Amino acid sequence: MTQTHAELIEGWKAEEEQPFVGWDFSYLDGRMLLEDPPWSYSTRARELMRLSSSCLDIATGGGERLLLMRDAWPEKVAVTEGYPPNLQLARRRLEPLGVRVVELDNDEYTPMPLEDSEFALVLNRHGALFVDEIARILEPGGRLLTRQVHGLWAHDLIAAFDATPQWPDATPQKYVPWLQNSGFNVLDLKDWSGRLVFTDVGAVVYYLKAVPWHVPGFSVASHTDHLLALQRTLETQGELTFEAGNYMIEAQLPI
């Protein structure tokens, strides 16, 4: 049965109120589908942790990804997180396991309250990269492994709401030279593009509330016309498909 506009909007408002904690999109299982790159950040992170004496995970969220790799943790593990709900979750989950949880806003200019040469490995999955600080806290020969969202991720979804990407220059072309200028040897770069698919507009609502930097000020009330336009596209095409992109960089300081 076809829903009226009023019924659609009511459903979208209910999606808008759903909680989002940590970095967990399991609520959208089967409704948001992201193609996988041909490489695995988690696999490489596990390999490097097993070879390292210490590890820092930057912008860990609620520790979800790190906990999935617990079998490979080195003796010393620390994390950073700045978003208060995620910080509380990370402390509750990780501190009982002996992990140091450091409160820190994730950006490219805030110094880390960490010692020089303190870690053998730094992991960063989708967090901002303060390359000079990462170089400072890594020991000689230490490694950085980062998986980054391309700065033009879902640019077509963002454009559907009359917005533009916040960090369009967040690309390998920015970070590889920065790493090299900070003394790193870039050992590997993997770049990938694929599809981000939503099966219903309500899933888009939940996603945009969870990642508010995509469409600043987004709400169902303020963007009703944009959502209805997506609904018309969905009814014509059967799904909503947008461009996605990730890249992974592995770099090492000289010994």
C-alpha positions in Angstrom: 0.0 0.0 0.0 1.3 3.4 -1.0 2.0 5.7 2.0 0.8 9.2 2.1 3.3 12.1 2.5 2.1 12.5 6.1 2.7 8.8 6.9 6.2 8.9 5.3 7.2 12.0 7.3 5.9 10.5 10.5 8.0 7.4 9.9 11.1 9.5 9.1 10.7 11.5 12.3 10.6 8.2 14.2 13.9 7.2 12.5 15.3 10.6 13.4 14.8 9.8 17.1 16.5 6.4 17.1 19.6 6.4 19.3 23.1 6.2 17.8 26.0 5.3 20.1 29.6 4.5 19.3 30.2 3.8 15.6 27.6 1.1 15.2 25.3 1.1 12.2 23.8 -2.4 12.9 20.4 -0.7 13.2 20.6 -0.3 9.4 21.5 -3.9 8.6 19.9 -4.8 5.3 18.8 -1.2 4.7 22.2 0.4 4.2 24.6 -1.6 2.0 28.2 -0.6 1.4 30.3 -2.5 -1.0 33.6 -3.8 0.5 37.0 -2.8 -0.9 39.2 -5.7 -2.0 41.5 -5.1 1.0 40.9 -5.4 4.7 42.0 -2.8 7.3 41.2 -5.1 10.1 43.3 -7.9 8.7 46.4 -5.7 8.3 45.8 -4.0 11.7 45.8 -7.5 13.4 49.0 -8.4 11.6 50.7 -5.2 12.8 49.5 -5.5 16.4 50.9 -9.0 16.6 54.3 -7.5 15.6 54.1 -4.5 18.0 54.8 -4.0 21.7 52.3 -1.1 22.0 49.4 0.4 20.1 47.3 3.5 20.1 43.9 3.6 18.4 42.9 7.1 17.5 39.2 8.1 17.6 38.1 4.6 18.7 34.4 5.5 19.0 33.0 3.1 21.5 35.9 0.7 20.9 33.8 -1.5 18.6 36.4 -2.2 16.0 39.2 -2.5 18.5 37.3 -5.1 20.5 36.8 -7.2 17.4 40.6 -7.4 17.1 41.2 -8.3 20.8 42.9 -11.5 19.8 45.8 -9.5 18.4 46.3 -6.8 21.0 49.8 -6.1 22.1 50.7 -5.8 25.8 50.1 -2.1 25.9 47.0 -0.6 24.3 45.6 2.9 24.5 42.8 4.8 22.7 41.6 8.3 22.2 38.1 9.6 21.9 36.5 13.0 22.3 32.7 12.6 21.7 31.3 12.4 25.2 28.8 9.5 24.6 31.4 7.5 22.8 34.0 8.3 25.5 31.8 7.0 28.2 31.1 3.8 26.2 34.9 3.3 25.5 35.7 3.7 29.2 33.1 1.2 30.2 34.1 -1.4 27.6 37.9 -1.0 27.5 39.2 0.2 30.8 38.3 -3.1 32.6 40.5 -4.8 29.9 43.5 -2.7 30.8 43.2 -0.2 28.0 44.1 3.4 28.7 41.3 5.7 27.5 42.5 9.3 26.7 39.9 12.0 26.3 40.9 14.0 23.2 39.1 15.8 20.4 40.1 14.3 17.1 41.4 17.0 14.7 44.5 18.1 12.9 45.8 20.7 15.4 45.2 19.5 19.0 48.4 18.1 20.6 48.0 14.7 22.1 48.7 14.3 25.9 51.0 11.4 25.2 54.8 11.0 25.5 57.3 11.2 22.7 58.1 7.8 21.1 55.5 6.1 23.4 54.0 3.7 20.8 55.2 1.2 18.3 51.9 1.3 16.3 49.2 3.9 15.7 45.9 2.9 14.2 43.4 5.3 12.8 40.1 4.2 11.2 38.2 7.2 9.8 39.6 9.7 12.3 41.3 13.0 11.5 45.1 12.8 11.0 47.4 15.1 12.9 50.4 13.7 11.1 53.1 15.7 13.0 51.8 14.5 16.4 51.5 10.9 15.2 55.2 11.1 14.2 56.1 12.5 17.6 54.4 9.8 19.7 55.7 6.9 17.5 59.0 5.3 18.3 61.8 5.1 15.7 60.6 2.5 13.2 57.0 2.8 14.4 54.1 2.4 12.0 50.9 4.1 11.2 48.0 2.3 9.6 45.0 4.5 8.7 41.8 3.9 6.7 40.2 7.1 5.6 36.9 8.1 4.1 37.5 9.9 0.9 36.7 13.6 1.2 34.2 13.3 -1.6 32.4 10.4 0.0 28.7 10.3 -1.0 29.0 13.7 -2.6 25.9 12.9 -4.7 23.9 12.2 -1.5 25.1 15.4 0.1 24.2 17.3 -3.1 20.7 15.9 -2.9 20.3 18.1 0.3 21.9 21.2 -1.4 25.1 20.7 0.7 28.7 20.2 -0.2 31.4 18.0 1.3 33.1 19.5 4.4 36.6 18.2 3.7 36.9 17.7 -0.1 40.7 17.7 0.1 40.8 14.7 2.5 42.5 12.5 -0.1 45.7 10.6 -0.6 47.0 13.6 -2.5 46.9 15.6 0.7 48.1 13.0 3.2 50.9 11.2 1.4 53.0 14.4 0.9 52.2 15.4 4.5 53.4 12.1 5.8 56.5 12.2 3.8 57.3 15.8 5.0 56.9 14.6 8.6 59.5 11.9 8.1 57.4 8.9 7.2 58.2 6.4 4.5 54.8 5.5 2.8 54.9 1.7 2.5 51.5 1.1 0.9 48.5 3.0 -0.5 45.3 1.4 -1.4 42.5 3.5 -3.0 39.0 2.3 -3.7 35.6 3.5 -4.9 32.3 1.7 -4.8 28.6 2.0 -4.0 26.6 3.1 -0.9 23.0 1.8 -1.2 19.9 2.6 0.8 16.8 0.6 0.5 14.5 3.2 2.0 14.5 6.9 2.8 14.2 6.3 6.5 17.6 4.7 6.5 19.0 7.9 4.9 17.5 9.9 7.7 19.1 7.7 10.4 22.4 7.9 8.6 22.5 11.7 8.2 21.6 12.1 11.9 24.4 9.8 12.8 27.0 11.6 10.7 25.8 15.2 11.0 28.8 16.7 9.2 27.5 15.5 5.9 24.5 17.8 5.9 24.9 20.4 8.7 21.6 21.2 10.4 19.8 18.3 8.9 16.4 17.4 10.2 13.3 15.9 8.8 11.4 19.2 9.4 14.0 21.3 7.7 14.7 19.0 4.7 11.2 17.5 4.1 11.2 18.5 0.4 14.7 16.9 -0.2 13.5 13.6 1.5 10.3 13.6 -0.6 12.5 14.0 -3.8 14.6 11.0 -2.7 11.4 9.0 -2.1 10.3 9.7 -5.7 13.7 8.5 -6.9 13.4 5.4 -4.7 9.9 4.6 -6.2 11.3 4.9 -9.7 14.7 3.1 -9.2 13.9 0.7 -6.4 17.0 1.8 -4.4 19.1 4.9 -3.6 22.7 4.5 -4.8 25.5 6.9 -4.1 29.3 7.0 -4.6 31.6 5.8 -1.8 35.3 5.8 -1.5 38.0 4.7 1.0 41.7 4.6 1.1 44.3 2.9 3.3 47.8 4.1 4.0 50.6 2.3 5.8 53.6 4.4 6.7 56.7 3.9 8.9 59.2 6.2 10.6 62.9 5.5 9.9 64.7 3.4 12.5 
